[in-house]
Amino acid sequence: MSKEKLISLIVVGFILVIGGLVMIFSSVNFVTSFADSWLMSRGGADTGIYQIILKGHINNFLVAGGILFGFGLLVVILTYYKFQNVYGKTIR
């Protein structure tokens, strides 16, 4: 693999890590807007149902963010390791 491809793979990994962190830490803000739009489309709902929808979507965002974060971290670590083996020096 060429040096440019390895560096671009590291950049993609960092983008996945950042996207995962944004999904994890901003899940409540995103989900609140989703749940509010769901509530508006139904014209109203019971508070218990709203809470179930809210918690379900928050859990979905946390899982998806964790998967993106973990996959991105794995890509960065493995690509950096491959770069070290092939070129034997740090990225500059």
Secondary structure, 3 states (H helix, E strand, C coil): CCHHHHHHHHHHHHHHHHHHHHHHHCHHHHHHHHHHHHHHHHCCCCHHHHHHHHHHHHHHHHHHHHHHHHHHHHHHHHHHHHHHHHHCCCCC
